[in-house]
Amino acid sequence: MKNFDFVVVGGGIIGMTTARELAIRGANVALIEKGELGKEASWAAGGILSSMRPWTENSSSAELSEHGKLHYPSFIEALINEAGIDPEYVKSGLVIIEAEHVNDINHWARSKCIKVIEKMENLHANITLPDQVILLPEIAQIRPPRLLTALRESLKKLSVSLYENTTINKFVISAGRCEKVEYKGGELSAESVIITAGAWSKCVLGDKCIDMNIKPIHGQMICVKPIESVLQTIILDGGHYLIPRQDGHVLIGSTMEDIGFNKETTMTAQQELQSWAVTVWPTLKNATLVKHWSGLRPSTDTEKPFIGSVPNFKNLYFNTGHFRKGILQGPSSALLLADMFAGDSSFMEIDEFSLNRQTNSAEIA
C-alpha cells in the first residue's frame, strides 16, 4: 500500500488545481481520476473568467470569483513556466445583453471597482446588438483544453502521482477516519482524502455525506468556424454566449438541462444554439460546424461550492460543486483549502463554504 499526505479524488480543474497547490507546498500527493484527467466538465467548459450574472451572485461566491479573476494572470504565468504550454489567457472583454438590469450591473461594478462601458460603438457591421448593452472590458477568457493540458504537465513535474482510468472500489473507514482508498489493483492511504469529483461527488461519497445536495446539470455547446473572423469580444445574452478563440473558431453555448447523468448531445440543442447565435451574428448561418459536445456541471442548492471538511469525519474533505464557475474559481478554491491545511490565514473564511452553512435564498445566483 502506498502512503501519501493527500489523496485527491477527481481529476477535473478543481482536483488538478488542488493537487498542484498542495504539491507546490511540499506535500506528497496522489490524484485519482476514473477517466482521463480533465476530460469531463472542465474540458467542456467555455472558459469565461467571469460569472454569468455576477451582479446577482451571492457575496461569498462572488468573493471567491473575484479573487480568481484578479489572480488568474499570475496563475497562468506560473503555469506556463512550469509546463511550457500557453493556455491562451486573453483579456477579450465581455458584452452583456441585459438592458433591463443596467442599473443593477452598474451598482455591482461600482461596488467592486470594475470598469464598465455603457456607450460603445458596434463591434462590427455583421454583429447585431440592441441599443443598450454593457461592456466589461477587463473580463478575460481561457482555453480549457490547453489549461488542463498545462496543469497535467505541471502535476507531473511536481511529482504528483497520477492514477488515471482508476475506479475507486471503496473507502475504508475506521473511527471516523478514512484509513485507505481501495481501487482495482491496489490501495492508497493518506493523512487526508479530498473529494473533488464535481457532479459525481455525492456518488463517490455515498452514505458518508447524505446531506450534500449536488446534482449534474447538462450543458451542450458547439464550435463553429465562421467564413470571416470579425468578433474579438465575448457576448453574453442570458445563458447563451459567443466566445471567439484566437484561431478563428467561435464557441456557441450553452444549454441548461436537468436530466441526470446523461451526456447525450441532441439536434434540438444544436438548432437552439445556432438559432440564437444568428440573431447576434447573422452570417454565422454560413459557418462550418466543427464540433458539438456536452458536459455535466455540478450544481448545489445555493450555487456555492462545498469546500472544507466532511461532517463527522476527521480526515475527509471536499472541494466541489462549483457549477458554471469551476475554471474561474478553481485556483482560488485550491488556495483556500491548502491554507486551511497549513493553518494559515487566507483571503476569505473557508467556513463560508461549509456544508453546515446557513442558506440565503435571496442570494442565490
VEXTOR-427330 format. One record per residue (C-alpha): x, y, z; chain. Coordinates in nm, 3 decimals. Each point is the difference from the previous one (the first is absolute). Layout:
VEXTOR-427330
> X | Y | Z | A
...
***
This chain:
VEXTOR-427330
> 0.000 | 0.000 | 0.000 | A
> 0.133 | 0.342 | -0.097 | A
> -0.013 | 0.282 | 0.255 | A
> -0.060 | 0.368 | -0.077 | A
> -0.063 | 0.324 | 0.181 | A
> -0.308 | 0.057 | -0.217 | A
> -0.210 | -0.211 | -0.234 | A
> -0.213 | 0.218 | -0.229 | A
> -0.297 | -0.178 | -0.158 | A
> -0.114 | 0.157 | -0.328 | A
> 0.224 | 0.135 | -0.275 | A
> -0.183 | 0.300 | -0.145 | A
> 0.108 | 0.362 | 0.038 | A
> -0.078 | -0.004 | 0.374 | A
> 0.189 | -0.321 | 0.072 | A
> 0.296 | 0.101 | -0.214 | A
> 0.037 | 0.347 | 0.150 | A
> -0.044 | -0.143 | 0.351 | A
> 0.269 | -0.264 | -0.058 | A
> 0.232 | 0.260 | -0.152 | A
> -0.041 | 0.249 | 0.287 | A
> 0.072 | -0.269 | 0.259 | A
> 0.298 | -0.136 | -0.194 | A
> 0.150 | 0.349 | -0.039 | A
> 0.000 | 0.019 | 0.380 | A
> 0.201 | -0.321 | 0.024 | A
> -0.273 | -0.257 | 0.059 | A
> 0.012 | -0.352 | -0.140 | A
> -0.322 | -0.018 | -0.207 | A
> -0.188 | -0.265 | -0.198 | A
> -0.278 | 0.094 | -0.244 | A
> -0.257 | -0.261 | -0.101 | A
> -0.226 | 0.039 | -0.305 | A
> -0.247 | -0.256 | -0.134 | A
> 0.072 | 0.109 | -0.359 | A
> 0.263 | 0.228 | -0.150 | A
> 0.107 | 0.308 | 0.193 | A
> -0.211 | 0.305 | -0.079 | A
> -0.214 | -0.168 | -0.264 | A
> -0.344 | 0.043 | 0.158 | A
> -0.178 | 0.331 | 0.081 | A
> 0.324 | 0.198 | 0.013 | A
> 0.096 | -0.090 | -0.359 | A
> -0.351 | 0.090 | -0.116 | A
> 0.001 | 0.346 | 0.160 | A
> 0.001 | 0.328 | -0.189 | A
> 0.274 | 0.157 | 0.210 | A
> -0.157 | 0.341 | 0.069 | A
> 0.175 | 0.143 | 0.307 | A
> -0.314 | 0.157 | 0.139 | A
> -0.326 | -0.115 | 0.149 | A
> -0.293 | -0.007 | -0.242 | A
> -0.194 | 0.253 | 0.211 | A
> 0.256 | 0.140 | 0.245 | A
> -0.230 | 0.275 | 0.127 | A
> -0.233 | -0.266 | 0.148 | A
> 0.269 | -0.231 | 0.137 | A
> -0.010 | -0.060 | 0.376 | A
> 0.268 | 0.190 | 0.191 | A
> 0.227 | -0.289 | 0.098 | A
> -0.003 | -0.158 | -0.346 | A
> 0.060 | 0.345 | -0.150 | A
> 0.305 | 0.047 | 0.222 | A
> 0.137 | -0.335 | -0.112 | A
> -0.066 | 0.092 | -0.365 | A
> 0.158 | 0.345 | 0.034 | A
> 0.314 | -0.143 | 0.159 | A
> 0.022 | -0.249 | -0.285 | A
> -0.043 | 0.268 | -0.266 | A
> 0.265 | 0.230 | 0.152 | A
> 0.259 | -0.273 | 0.052 | A
> -0.043 | -0.191 | -0.325 | A
> 0.280 | 0.187 | -0.183 | A
> 0.260 | -0.102 | 0.260 | A
> -0.142 | -0.354 | 0.011 | A
> 0.033 | -0.029 | -0.379 | A
> 0.350 | 0.146 | 0.000 | A
> 0.111 | -0.256 | 0.258 | A
> -0.167 | -0.281 | -0.193 | A
> 0.171 | 0.097 | -0.326 | A
> 0.335 | -0.002 | 0.180 | A
> -0.073 | -0.343 | 0.149 | A
> -0.149 | -0.170 | -0.307 | A
> 0.115 | 0.197 | -0.304 | A
> -0.359 | 0.007 | -0.134 | A
> -0.196 | 0.320 | -0.064 | A
> -0.364 | -0.034 | 0.120 | A
> -0.088 | 0.309 | -0.210 | A
> -0.101 | 0.244 | 0.270 | A
> -0.154 | 0.291 | -0.193 | A
> -0.158 | 0.314 | 0.142 | A
> -0.267 | 0.012 | -0.270 | A
> -0.269 | 0.188 | 0.193 | A
> -0.361 | -0.102 | 0.054 | A
> -0.309 | 0.157 | -0.154 | A
> -0.313 | -0.063 | 0.205 | A
> -0.341 | 0.022 | -0.166 | A
> -0.204 | 0.075 | 0.312 | A
> -0.171 | 0.335 | -0.062 | A
> -0.254 | -0.051 | 0.277 | A
> 0.280 | -0.042 | 0.256 | A
> 0.224 | 0.291 | -0.094 | A
> -0.043 | 0.171 | 0.338 | A
> 0.073 | -0.322 | 0.189 | A
> 0.310 | -0.065 | -0.209 | A
> 0.129 | 0.352 | 0.052 | A
> -0.058 | -0.019 | 0.376 | A
> 0.183 | -0.334 | 0.020 | A
> 0.289 | 0.129 | -0.212 | A
> 0.042 | 0.318 | 0.205 | A
> 0.001 | -0.198 | 0.325 | A
> 0.279 | -0.221 | -0.136 | A
> 0.194 | 0.279 | -0.176 | A
> -0.058 | -0.174 | -0.334 | A
> 0.021 | 0.201 | -0.319 | A
> -0.326 | 0.025 | -0.196 | A
> -0.068 | 0.151 | -0.341 | A
> -0.364 | 0.070 | -0.085 | A
> 0.042 | 0.193 | -0.322 | A
> 0.195 | -0.197 | -0.254 | A
> 0.031 | -0.011 | -0.375 | A
> -0.117 | -0.303 | -0.194 | A
> 0.245 | -0.287 | 0.030 | A
> -0.027 | -0.058 | -0.376 | A
> -0.248 | 0.064 | -0.277 | A
> -0.094 | -0.370 | 0.004 | A
> -0.072 | -0.006 | 0.376 | A
> -0.353 | 0.096 | 0.103 | A
> -0.041 | 0.133 | 0.353 | A
> -0.288 | 0.183 | 0.169 | A
> 0.039 | 0.370 | 0.072 | A
> 0.071 | -0.051 | 0.367 | A
> 0.278 | -0.241 | 0.096 | A
> 0.275 | -0.004 | 0.260 | A
> 0.369 | -0.061 | -0.073 | A
> 0.233 | -0.128 | 0.271 | A
> 0.332 | 0.054 | -0.181 | A
> 0.220 | -0.168 | 0.261 | A
> -0.163 | -0.345 | -0.008 | A
> 0.228 | -0.271 | -0.134 | A
> -0.038 | -0.350 | -0.135 | A
> 0.208 | -0.317 | 0.005 | A
> 0.007 | -0.302 | -0.229 | A
> -0.088 | -0.292 | 0.231 | A
> 0.159 | -0.289 | -0.196 | A
> 0.331 | 0.186 | -0.012 | A
> -0.030 | 0.099 | 0.367 | A
> -0.066 | -0.358 | 0.106 | A
> 0.284 | -0.134 | -0.215 | A
> 0.233 | 0.252 | 0.163 | A
> -0.122 | -0.102 | 0.345 | A
> 0.066 | -0.365 | -0.076 | A
> 0.358 | 0.077 | -0.098 | A
> 0.042 | 0.215 | 0.310 | A
> -0.121 | -0.285 | 0.223 | A
> 0.246 | -0.241 | -0.159 | A
> 0.290 | 0.239 | 0.059 | A
> -0.114 | 0.048 | 0.360 | A
> 0.015 | -0.382 | 0.045 | A
> -0.372 | -0.037 | 0.071 | A
> -0.090 | -0.369 | -0.039 | A
> -0.268 | -0.019 | -0.271 | A
> -0.249 | -0.287 | -0.001 | A
> -0.204 | 0.039 | -0.318 | A
> -0.269 | -0.244 | -0.116 | A
> -0.021 | -0.114 | 0.360 | A
> -0.331 | -0.084 | 0.164 | A
> -0.026 | 0.009 | 0.377 | A
> -0.155 | -0.311 | 0.154 | A
> -0.046 | 0.136 | 0.351 | A
> 0.126 | 0.222 | 0.278 | A
> 0.108 | -0.196 | 0.306 | A
> -0.127 | 0.190 | 0.303 | A
> 0.097 | -0.062 | 0.363 | A
> -0.084 | 0.219 | 0.301 | A
> -0.097 | 0.292 | -0.220 | A
> 0.315 | -0.013 | -0.210 | A
> 0.048 | -0.104 | -0.359 | A
> 0.277 | -0.255 | 0.050 | A
> 0.046 | -0.084 | -0.366 | A
> -0.142 | 0.031 | -0.349 | A
> -0.041 | -0.329 | -0.181 | A
> -0.004 | -0.022 | -0.380 | A
> 0.022 | -0.284 | -0.245 | A
> 0.358 | -0.118 | 0.021 | A
> 0.111 | 0.177 | 0.314 | A
> -0.060 | 0.231 | 0.292 | A
> 0.124 | 0.336 | 0.126 | A
> 0.015 | 0.153 | 0.345 | A
> 0.031 | 0.367 | 0.087 | A
> -0.011 | 0.241 | 0.289 | A
> -0.288 | 0.174 | -0.181 | A
> -0.236 | -0.094 | -0.284 | A
> -0.161 | 0.275 | -0.209 | A
> -0.304 | -0.058 | -0.222 | A
> 0.011 | 0.218 | -0.313 | A
> -0.223 | -0.207 | -0.227 | A
> -0.236 | 0.273 | -0.118 | A
> -0.348 | -0.124 | -0.088 | A
> 0.105 | -0.350 | 0.109 | A
> 0.110 | 0.105 | 0.351 | A
> -0.315 | -0.120 | 0.174 | A
> 0.025 | -0.331 | -0.186 | A
> 0.360 | -0.040 | 0.113 | A
> -0.080 | 0.080 | 0.362 | A
> -0.320 | -0.205 | 0.010 | A
> -0.150 | -0.022 | 0.349 | A
> 0.302 | 0.175 | 0.151 | A
> -0.151 | 0.339 | -0.079 | A
> -0.372 | -0.041 | -0.055 | A
> -0.075 | 0.368 | 0.069 | A
> 0.210 | 0.134 | -0.289 | A
> -0.240 | 0.125 | -0.267 | A
> 0.180 | -0.018 | -0.332 | A
> -0.123 | -0.107 | -0.341 | A
> 0.104 | 0.014 | -0.367 | A
> -0.135 | 0.267 | -0.234 | A
> 0.052 | -0.095 | -0.363 | A
> 0.144 | 0.268 | -0.228 | A
> 0.050 | -0.026 | -0.376 | A
> 0.230 | 0.217 | -0.212 | A
> 0.106 | 0.020 | -0.362 | A
> 0.311 | 0.130 | -0.173 | A
> -0.022 | 0.163 | -0.344 | A
> 0.246 | 0.150 | -0.247 | A
> -0.138 | 0.323 | -0.151 | A
> 0.082 | 0.100 | -0.355 | A
> 0.144 | 0.322 | 0.139 | A
> 0.135 | 0.055 | 0.354 | A
> -0.153 | 0.333 | 0.101 | A
> -0.068 | -0.052 | 0.372 | A
> 0.266 | 0.058 | 0.265 | A
> -0.223 | 0.048 | 0.306 | A
> -0.209 | -0.251 | 0.197 | A
> -0.374 | 0.062 | -0.030 | A
> -0.231 | -0.116 | 0.279 | A
> -0.378 | -0.005 | -0.037 | A
> -0.166 | -0.162 | 0.300 | A
> 0.134 | -0.357 | 0.006 | A
> 0.126 | 0.013 | -0.360 | A
> 0.339 | 0.126 | -0.111 | A
> 0.241 | 0.036 | -0.290 | A
> 0.369 | -0.051 | 0.080 | A
> 0.251 | 0.088 | -0.274 | A
> 0.324 | -0.199 | 0.006 | A
> 0.338 | 0.117 | -0.121 | A
> 0.003 | -0.255 | -0.284 | A
> -0.322 | 0.139 | -0.152 | A
> -0.241 | -0.256 | 0.144 | A
> -0.304 | 0.113 | 0.197 | A
> -0.169 | -0.187 | 0.286 | A
> -0.378 | 0.023 | 0.030 | A
> -0.149 | -0.101 | 0.333 | A
> -0.176 | -0.122 | 0.189 | A
> -0.304 | -0.196 | 0.109 | A
> -0.114 | -0.063 | 0.358 | A
> -0.170 | -0.341 | 0.036 | A
> -0.088 | -0.181 | 0.321 | A
> 0.003 | -0.353 | -0.141 | A
> 0.229 | -0.189 | 0.235 | A
> 0.326 | -0.163 | -0.108 | A
> -0.086 | 0.015 | -0.369 | A
> 0.269 | 0.141 | -0.229 | A
> -0.187 | -0.047 | -0.326 | A
> 0.019 | 0.281 | -0.256 | A
> -0.318 | 0.076 | -0.194 | A
> -0.091 | 0.163 | -0.329 | A
> -0.262 | 0.203 | 0.189 | A
> 0.269 | 0.163 | 0.214 | A
> 0.224 | 0.057 | -0.300 | A
> -0.280 | 0.178 | -0.184 | A
> -0.084 | 0.206 | 0.312 | A
> 0.358 | 0.121 | 0.030 | A
> 0.034 | 0.073 | -0.371 | A
> -0.333 | 0.183 | -0.012 | A
> 0.099 | 0.227 | 0.287 | A
> 0.349 | 0.063 | -0.141 | A
> -0.127 | 0.130 | -0.335 | A
> -0.218 | 0.257 | 0.177 | A
> 0.326 | 0.158 | 0.118 | A
> 0.224 | -0.088 | -0.294 | A
> -0.219 | -0.070 | -0.305 | A
> 0.281 | -0.124 | -0.226 | A
> 0.067 | -0.287 | 0.244 | A
> -0.271 | -0.184 | -0.191 | A
> 0.274 | -0.067 | -0.256 | A
> 0.258 | -0.111 | 0.256 | A
> 0.140 | -0.353 | -0.005 | A
> -0.103 | -0.217 | 0.293 | A
> 0.321 | -0.141 | 0.148 | A
> -0.111 | -0.181 | 0.315 | A
> -0.295 | -0.055 | 0.235 | A
> 0.057 | -0.119 | 0.356 | A
> -0.140 | 0.007 | 0.352 | A
> 0.105 | 0.001 | 0.364 | A
> -0.159 | -0.053 | 0.341 | A
> 0.029 | 0.300 | 0.230 | A
> -0.010 | -0.069 | 0.378 | A
> -0.292 | 0.203 | 0.134 | A
> -0.065 | 0.060 | 0.371 | A
> -0.305 | 0.132 | 0.181 | A
> 0.139 | 0.354 | 0.038 | A
> 0.232 | 0.012 | -0.304 | A
> 0.292 | 0.014 | 0.245 | A
> 0.267 | -0.271 | 0.007 | A
> 0.071 | -0.225 | 0.296 | A
> 0.354 | 0.052 | 0.131 | A
> 0.118 | -0.144 | 0.329 | A
> -0.050 | -0.302 | 0.220 | A
> -0.260 | -0.273 | -0.042 | A
> -0.210 | 0.002 | 0.319 | A
> 0.073 | -0.277 | 0.252 | A
> 0.333 | -0.094 | -0.160 | A
> 0.348 | 0.088 | 0.123 | A
> 0.192 | -0.007 | -0.327 | A
> -0.256 | 0.010 | -0.281 | A
> -0.050 | 0.326 | -0.190 | A
> -0.162 | 0.133 | -0.315 | A
> 0.055 | 0.273 | -0.256 | A
> -0.288 | -0.031 | -0.241 | A
> -0.328 | 0.141 | -0.133 | A
> 0.130 | 0.302 | -0.194 | A
> -0.275 | -0.027 | -0.264 | A
> 0.087 | 0.235 | -0.291 | A
> 0.297 | 0.159 | 0.178 | A
> 0.247 | -0.288 | 0.036 | A
> 0.259 | 0.145 | -0.238 | A
> -0.034 | 0.346 | 0.158 | A
> 0.001 | -0.111 | 0.363 | A
> 0.231 | -0.302 | -0.020 | A
> 0.334 | 0.160 | 0.093 | A
> -0.156 | 0.209 | 0.280 | A
> -0.190 | -0.297 | 0.145 | A
> 0.323 | -0.200 | 0.003 | A
> 0.181 | 0.283 | 0.177 | A
> -0.277 | 0.033 | 0.259 | A
> 0.008 | -0.371 | 0.082 | A
> 0.380 | -0.022 | 0.006 | A
> 0.017 | 0.299 | 0.236 | A
> -0.242 | -0.182 | 0.232 | A
> 0.222 | -0.309 | 0.009 | A
> 0.306 | 0.217 | 0.068 | A
> -0.178 | 0.193 | 0.275 | A
> 0.063 | 0.325 | -0.187 | A
> -0.235 | 0.296 | -0.031 | A
> -0.146 | 0.026 | -0.349 | A
> -0.172 | 0.259 | -0.217 | A
> -0.341 | -0.095 | 0.146 | A
> -0.159 | -0.230 | 0.254 | A
> -0.032 | -0.360 | -0.117 | A
> -0.301 | -0.047 | 0.230 | A
> -0.205 | 0.190 | -0.259 | A
> 0.005 | -0.324 | -0.203 | A
> -0.067 | -0.247 | 0.278 | A
> -0.272 | -0.260 | -0.042 | A
> -0.151 | 0.142 | 0.321 | A
> -0.021 | 0.352 | -0.142 | A
> -0.318 | 0.201 | 0.032 | A
> -0.179 | 0.035 | -0.334 | A
> -0.145 | 0.327 | -0.121 | A
> -0.243 | -0.045 | -0.286 | A
> 0.011 | 0.370 | -0.084 | A
> 0.366 | -0.034 | -0.092 | A
> -0.025 | -0.296 | -0.234 | A
> 0.168 | 0.080 | -0.332 | A
***
